[in-house]
Amino acid sequence: MEHRWLRWPSAEAGPRMAFGADYNPDQWPREVWDEDVAAMREAGVNIVSLAIFSWARIQPNAGTYDWAWLDDAMDLLHANGIAVDLATATASPPPWLTTSHPEILPVDNAGNTVWPGARQHWRPTSPIFREYALTLVRELATRYANHPALTAWHVSNELGCHNVYDFSDDAARAFRTWLKARYGTIEALNDAWATAFWSQRYSAWGQILPPRQAASYPNPTQQLDFKRFSSDALKEYLVAEREILRELTPDVPVTTNFMVMGETKGMNYADWASEVDFVSNDHYFWPGPQGLDELSFSANLTGHLAAGRPWFLMEHSTSAVNWQPINLAKRPGELGRDSLIHVAHGADAVCFFQWRQSRGGAEKYHSAMLPHAGTDSAVFRAVARLGEDLRTIQPVAGTDQAPSRAAILFDWDSWWASELDSHPTEKLRYRAEALDWYTAFLANGVPVDVVPVAADLTGYDLVIAPILHVVPGELARRLEAYVAGGGHLVTTYFSGIVDENDHVWLGGYPGALRELLGIRIEEFGPLLEGDSVALDNGTDGTLWTDRIDVVAPDVDVLAWYKTGEHAGRAAITRRTVSAGSSDGEPGAGDPAGTATYVSTRLGPEGLTSLLAELLRSAGIASPLPEEARGQVELAIRTGAGEDFWFLINRTDVPVELPGLDGEPLLGTVTPLAPRAVAILRRTR
């Protein structure tokens, strides 16, 4: 889908940074609204997301609509120069609907109904829910199609946050329809699901159910397909709302807020991204040793889901959230730094949940732009400073992410499949391994792109594919061609093991990648929790080891095991692959590619030293001064004839950055203050 950005209501020329929040005026008396818009103008707010959880207010009962308050809010915001990203209000059905139609409520895998009282209590496959929700969408779009404040449509909210997996009879019927489209025949499904095991063979489609609670491990391919189906069911619902909005308001862009963060993995956003006019994301910081790295990783991945084009940070927090075990307030400088990290990775909109902190309800202790303390508060002053900074860096708006020379592949199928039950270890965490590699890039001061597995690898000198567990034949051929073309591929333990049906590639591990890597493994070697093995390069491995047999003559051993069951055997290998000419025959002088295998989890520190060697071999050097590497993150956005270097201080102390030239657009680089961001404008 073609990228379409916000339809700003004013005639102001050129791109601009959007700045604002979710706004919930229906939680407050009307006299508070005027205070809100005055404070918004003071802070520099120019956009809000409106009516996200307002279905019960808009439609008090099945036959009645109350538009007066929403008309008033839209008019008030427009009169004050604030654009509206208008939600379709379908995120949570009102009590009158769930009372009349309890059959729209989700069911968990044990057959228990998920009752109202929180939010997102609806089945993605419920025809009754869809009928009522799409009627509301049509009414909203008809009423506000020509309102001058309308700048974008916001479909539902955080689709799948609480209802991605529904095991109801509606879901069972929809799952069968999805399976028929995928496999065509019941025989093909039986083959894909390996139903000869445990007498699971089906003779009719009607016998198939979602993977509900079972006596033992449910069929693994059934589980994987149900994850795929559940993501597709939500995507189909997104498209259903989008098509109504397109029909009635063809000039207004449509988005929905993804949740690229942490362990939120139920939705395959690489598959969803083409269904919206621009990508939006919600991200919340989780304190911890890699908290800031995870923020950057998620922003980076979001930017590449958006294909490098500008995207919308729909939600993050000004300070503490309310849903973590311990909810820490942000320290001075962190509100601005965290926001600008997203901008560094392509966001042209910085918004928060929410504008005014609630007095009641489940999120009353969640921070907001306007806190309980009011405008005379450190949080509001930090918000206003950020608003000024976003106006200062207006030249960045509309620019794309500059491509890096290295990439980390991210694959939802491998995430889902590698963490299924009945595996060698239940401790494996796909995203944690990917994040460890990202931390190692930050420590080496080298920018890296986090890209979906289907991305074009042309232009990348080094590609990391952590735990690439699911490797269909076509993907294996792509990676072989990448290495044959001179690229440097790195993959890890539990990679190449299964095909798209979760069937093991036979002949020894790492299966589909075995010949490319030039190694063979007969059995997995998971480690017990707390156990570790030493490598001769000074690093320690945890979680996993492999008993590697080197089977190709062009394989070098980069590190050996010193301790453990595999002491004296290879731990990290690298095969040099002769590059081919365009006709597939070896070409004299063509650069050689390499395929490297890492058989244990080295963690961020161990990977940092290994990656330094891999970067040298690929001819990739850090653009940062040596003393700043690991302390400063560099991200680059690029426009017509100029680049914007974002320099982000990851530490609590000043950092010197000698020798960097360019026009300072924001902040100073000598020194770069603690928890600060500086931006250099550099002409190409």
N, C-alpha and C positions, 0 to 999 in steps of 0.2 A: 504494500500500500504506500502511496506517495506521502512523504512527510508534509504535514500541514500544521502550522503553529497557531498560536492564539490569534483570534480575530479581535484585535483591540478596538474598543468602541470609539476612541478619539482619533483624530487625524495626525497625531504626533508622528513625525517621520522617523524611519529607521527602526531597527530592532531595539528592544529594551529588556531589562531584567524584571521579571515578575517577582513580587514580594508580598506575602500575606499569610493566610491561615484558613482553616475551617472556621466558619462563622455560624453560630447557633442563636440568632436573635430570639427564636421562639422559646428559649429558656429564660428570657428576661422580660421585665416590664418595658413597655414602649418608650418610657422616658430614658431608659438606659441606652437605647439605640443611638440617640443623638450624642451622648458621651462617647460611645464606641467609635462613631465615624470621625469625631473630632480627634480622638487619640490615634486612630488609624492614619489620619493625615499627618499628625505630628511625627509618627514613626516612619512615614514614607510608604505605607501600604498602598498597593495599587490593584490588588486582586484578592478575592476571597472565594472559597468554595462554600456554596450555600445549599441548605435543605437536605443534607446527607441523610439524617435520621428523622425526617419530618413527615413520613407517610401518615402517621396517626393524626397529625395536625392538619395536613392538607386535605385528608379524606377521613372525617370523623366517623363515617359509617359508609356502608356500601353504596348508597345512593346520593351522598352529599359531598360537595367540595367546598372548602373554605380557602379562597384565594386572597382575601383582603389583606391579611398580614404579610403574605409573600409579595404581593404587588407593592405594598408599602416599603418593604425591605429592599426590593429591587430598585424602586424609584429613589429611595434615600441613598443607596450606594452609588447609583449612577450620578445623582446630583452632586456627589462629593468626589467624583472622578475615580471611583473604584469599580473595576470590572468584576463580573460574576462568572465563575466556573460553576454552572448550575447542575446540581446532582439530580438524578432521576428519582431519588428518595425511596428506592426499592430495597435498600439494604436490610431492613427489618420489617416484617409485616406487622400491622397493628393488631391489638387484641381482638377487635371484632372479627377479623379475618381468621385468626387461628381458632377462635371459638366456633365460628360457623363451619370451618373446614380444617379440623385437626389433622386431616390426612395430608396436609402440606408439610407437617413437621418431620424433621429428619429422624432416622432410626440408626442406632449404633450397631456394631457388628454382633452384639449379644441380643439384639432384638428390642432394646430399650428405646422408648421415645425420648427425643431431646425436646424438652418442654420450653415454652416461652418464659421470659423473665430476664433474659440477657439480650442477645442480638443474633442476627443471622440464623434464626430458627425456621429455615425453609429448605426444601429439597430442590436441588438444581434441576432435577428431572420431573418435577411435579407439573402436570399440565394445568391443574387448577391454580397453583401459584402463578404460573406464567400468564394465564389468562388475566388475572387481576393486576399483576405487575405491569404487563405490557399495556393494559388499558390506562393505567396511571401515567406511564411514559407518554402515550399518545396525547392524553389531556394536557400534560405539562408542556410538551413540545408545541402543541397547537396554541396554547395560551401565550407562551413567551418567545415564539419564533422570531418576532420582530422587535423584541425589547432591546433598546440600545445598550443595556448593560451586559447582555449575554455575549460572552467571549469564547466559551467552550462548554461542552457537555461532559459531565462526570457520571459514567455509568456505575450504578450501585455503589459499593464501597468495599475495598479489600476482598474481592470475590474469593471465596474459599478459605477465609481466615479461620472460620469455625465450622464450616459445613462442607468441606471438600469431599469427605467420605461419608456417603449416605448408603445404607444397606437395605433400604425399604423395598417394597414390591415395585414401586415406580422405578427405582434404580435398577432392579433386576430386569424389568422389561426393556428399559433403555440400554442396559448392558448387552442384552442379547441382540438387540438391533445393531449396536456398535460392532459386536463380534461377527455378525453376519456380513457386515460391510468389510471388515478386515480380512476374514478368512474365506468367505464365499460358501464353503461347504462344511458340514459337521466333521467330515473326514479330515479336512485340513486343520480344523481346530484341534481334533484329537491328536494329530501328529505334533502340532505346535505345543500343546500342553502336556505331551508325553503321558497321556491318560492310561496307557497300558500299566503304569505304575499304580499300585494300590487299588486296582479294579475301578478306576475312575472313568472309564470309557463312556462317552455319551452317545445315545442313539437318536436324540431329538433335541432341538434348541431349547424347548421348554424345560428341560431338566437342569439347565445351567443357572446357577445362582451367583451372586456376589460372594467373595470369600468371607462369609460370616464365621462367627466363632465355631471352631471345629475341635474334635477330640485331640488332634495333634497338629502338625504343620499343614496349613492349607497348601494346595498346589502352587508352587512358586511362580509358574508362568501365568496362572490365573491371577495371582496377587499383582504381578507386574502389569498385566493387561488392565486390571481394575484401576491401578494408579493412572495408566494412560487414559482410560475411559473417563475417570473422574475429572482429570484436567480438561479433557475434551468437552465434557458435559458443561462445565463452567464456561469454557470458551464459546460453546454454542449459545449459551444464555447471553453472554456478552454481545455476540453478533446479533441475536434477536432484538435486543434493545437498540443496538447501533443502527440496524436497518430502518427502524421506525424513525429515529432521529435524522438519518440521512434522507429519508423520504420527505419529512416535513421541514427540515432545516438544512438543506444541502450545503450551505456555505459556512456552517458552524462546525469546527473540528470536534471530534469525539475521542475521549480517552477514558481510561479507568486506572485506578492506582494499584500497581503491582506491589509486592512485598519482597523485594530482593534484599534479604537480611537473614543472618544467622541460619537456623535450621528450618526455616520455612521452605518446604520443598514440594508441597503437593501440586503446585501449578507449574507446568512447563512453559515458562515465560519466553523461552526462545521460540516456541511455537505460537504464542499469543501475540508477539510484538507486531506482526504484520497486520493484525486486525484493528489497530487503533491508528489515528492520525498522528499522534505523537505519544511516546512512552512516558508514563508517569510512575513514580515510585514512592513508597513509604519506607523510611528507615529509622530505626531507633538504636542508639548507641548502647552497647552492653559493656560495662566496665570490666577490665581484666587485662592481663598481660598483652593480649593481641586485640584489644578493643578498638584502638585507633586504626590498626591494620585492617580489621574486618570492615570498618566504615569505608575505608578507601577501596578495599576489594569489591564491596557491594556497589559503590558508586561507579567503579571502573566497569564491572560487569553490566550494570544498567546502561551505561553509555554505549556499550557495544551491542546490547540488545537493541538499542536505538540506531545501530549502524553508524555510530559516530556523530549523528545529528543532535541538535539540542533536545533536551528532555526536561521534564517537570518534576522537581522534588515536591511532592504533594504534602507529605507529612514528615516531620521529625520533631524533636522536643527542644524547647528553650532551656530546660533544666531537667529536673527529675521526672521520671515516669511513675506510674502507680502499680505496675504489674510484675516487676522483678522482685525477687526475695528481699533485697535491700535496695531502696531507691535513692541513689546518691544525687545530690544537686551538682550541677556543672560548676567548675571553678572559673575564676575570671579568665576571659579570653577564649574559653572552649565553645561558647555559643557561636561566636564569629568564625573560629577556626573550623569547627565541624561543618558549618554551613558552606564555607568556601571550598572545602574538600570536594563537596558535591559539584560545585561550580567548576572546579578544576577539571573534573571528569565529565563535563559537558552539560550540566544543568543550567538552563536559562531561567529557572524559576526556583525560588527558595520559599517554601511555605511550611507552616507548623500546624500541629494540633495543639491547641486551638487558639482562637483570638483571645477570648475572655475565659479565665479559669472558672469552672463550674462551682456553684455553691453546694449542690447536691448531686447524687448519682454516683455511679461506680468509678467515675474518673475525676472526682472532685480534688484529689491530691495529685493529679497529673498537671505538670506545669503548662503555662500558656504564655502568649506574648504579653497579655495584660494580666498579671498575677493577682491573687487575692489582695496583695499589698497595694495595688493600684499603680498609677504612673510614677509615683515617687518611690521607685524601687530599682535595685541594681539590675534586675532582669529587664525591665522596660527600657532602662538606659542602654543596656547592651543591644536590645532589639533596635532601638533608634540608631545606634552606631552602625549596626549591620545594614540598616536601610540606607544610610548615607554612603557606606562602602559600596553597596550595589549600584547606587547612582554614579559613583566615581568610576566604576569599572564597566560602565555602559558599552565602551568599544568592544568588550569581549562578547557581548550578546550577538547571537547569530553565527558565531564561529563554530567549527567542528573540532573534534578530538584529533590531534596529530597522531598518526600511526607510529607505533613503536617497532623496534626490530625483534622483539621477543613477545611470545604469547603463551598464556596458560589456557588450555582447552577446558571447557566446562560442559558437562553432559548430564542432563537430567535422567536419562535412562540408566546410566552407570550409577548415579546417586541412588536412584530407587532400588536397582537390582543388587548392588553391592552390599546393601544394608538389610536385605531380606533375612528371615530366620533360616535355621538349619544350614548355616555357613561355618567356615573354619573358626571364626571368632565373631562374637556379637559386639566387640569393642571397636571394630573398624568404623571410622567416620570419614566419609568421602570428602565433605567440605573442609574438614579440619586439615587433611593432607594438602588440599589445594591452597588453603590459607597459609600453611607453613611455607610453601614455595613462594607465595606472594610476599610474605614477611622477609624471606631471603633476598628477593629482588630489592625490596626497600633497604635492607641492610647493605646491599652492594651499590646502592645509589643508581640503579638502572630502571628506567620506566619499562613497564610491561603491560600488554593488553590482555584482559580477561575476556575471552571470546567464546561464543557457543561452538560446539564441536563441529557443526556444519559450516563454519566460517571458511572463507577462502584463505589459504595459508600462504599465498603468493606474497612475497615481500618480507616474510618473517625468516630471520636467520636461525632462530632458536625457538622451538616449540616444546612446552612441557605438557604432558598428558597424564596427570596424576590419577591413579586407580581408574584407568580407562577400561572398566570391567566388561562393558557390552561393546563388542566390535563386530558389526556386520561385515560381510565380505567386501562391500563397496568401501567402507571406511578403511579397512585394512589396505586395500589397493591405493586409496588416496594417500595414506601415510607412507606406503612404499614409494609412491611416485614423488612425494615431498622429499624423502631422503635421497632418492636417486637423482633428484634435481639439485642436490648440494645442501639441502636443509639438515639441521641438527635436531633430532627428535630425542626427547627424554621421557621415559615412562617408568612406572613403579610396580611394586608388588600388587597382585590380584588384578592385573590388567590383561586384556586380550583373552579372557577366560571363556566367555560365552558369546553366542550370536544374539540376534534380535529376539529370538524366542526363549532366551535364557537356557539354551542347550550348550553344553560344554563342547568346545572345539577339541577333537580327539587327537591323540598322538603325543601328549605332554604339554605342559604349560610353558610359556604364556600363550598357548593356543594360536589365535589368529596372528599374533606378532612374533611367534617363535622363530621363523626363518629370518625375518627382518633383523631380529636381535642377535641371532646366531647362538642361542642358548637353549637348553632344555631342562625342565624341572619336572620331577615325577610326583612329589608330594608337597603340600603346603606345610609351613612351619610356624603357625601362630605361637606367640609367646604369652605366658601367663601374666596377669596383671602384676606389675612391679618388677618383672624380670627384664633384663636387658642383655645385649651382647656388645662386645667391643670390636671396633674395626681398626685396622692398622693405620688408618689416616687420622687417628686421634678422636674420632667421633664414636658415639654410642647409638645403637639401634634399639627400638622397642616395638611392641605390638606384633611384629611379623619377621620371619626370616625365610629364606628359600635355599634349598640344596641345589645349587646351580651346577649343571654340566655345560662346559663350553664346547660347542659342537662345530663352530665355524673357525677357520684358521685366521680370519681377519678380526678376531675379537681380542681386545686388550682388557686386562683387569685393572680397574682404577683403584679398587680397594678390596682387601681380603678380610674375612672374619678372623679375629684373634681368639675369641672365646665362644662358648656355646657349642651346640651340637654340630655346627658346620665350621668349626675352627679349621683354618687352613684352606677353606674353599672361597670362591669368589663371592663378594658381596655387591660390588658395583662393576658392571661391565660396559664396554663401549665397542661397538662394531663399526668399522670404517667401510663405507659402501661406495664402490666406484660409481661415479656419476655417468649417466648416459647422455648421448647426443639426442637431437630431436627425433631421430629414427629409432631410438631405443638401443642402439649399439654404443659401447663405450667410446667416449670421445676424448681424444688427447687434450690434456690441459684443462678439462672440465673440473670444477671443484668437487671434492669428495664430500659426501654427506656422512653423518654418523647416526647411530641408533644406540642410545644408552639405557641401561636398566638398573634401577635402584631397588634392592630386594628387601629393604627394611625401612621402618619409619625413623628418620634421623632427627625430626623436629626442626624448628627454625634455626637453632645454632648450628647443628650438623649440616643442614642444607646450605647455610650461608657460605661455608668454606667450599663445599662441593660446587655450588653454583658459580663461585668465583672462577674455578677452573673451567667449567662449561662455557662461561661467557668468554673467557680468553680464547678457547678453542674456536668459538663462533665469531671471533673478531669484534665483540661488542664491549665497549668501554663506557664507563659512567661519565656523563657530562658535568657532574658535580666535582668540586674540589675534594680531594681525598679526605680531608679532615671533617667534611660535612656529611659524608656518606653514612647512612644509617641514622643520622640525626634529622636530616631534611628529606622530605619527599619532593620530587620534581614531577609535575604533570604539565603537559603542553596542549594548548588549544591553538588552532591555526586558522587564519583568515586570508584575505586577499593580500598577498605580499608581505604579511607579517605574522609573527608567532607571539603567543602570550605564555610566558613561563611562570607557572604557579610554584612558589617555593614555600613549603609548609614545614614549620618547625614542629617536629614530633616530640620535643623535649620540654622540660621546665626551666631550661637555662638558655641564655643568648648563644647564638651560633654565628661564627664568622663565615662569610662566603666571598672570599677574595677572588678577583679575576672575572667575575660575571658582568658582562656589559648589557646595556639596554636601557630604555627609558622607564624609570619607576612609575608604574601606574597606580600602585597601592603599596604602602609601607616602605620599609628600607631593608636592604640585604646586608648592610655592614654596620652593626650586626643585625641579624634576624632575631627579633625579640622572642621570649618564651611563648609558646603556644600561639605564635603569630603566623600570618600569611602575607607574603609579599608577591607582587606581580610585576614582572618585567615585560615591557613591550619591545620586541626585537624585530627589526626589518630584515627580511630575507634578501 
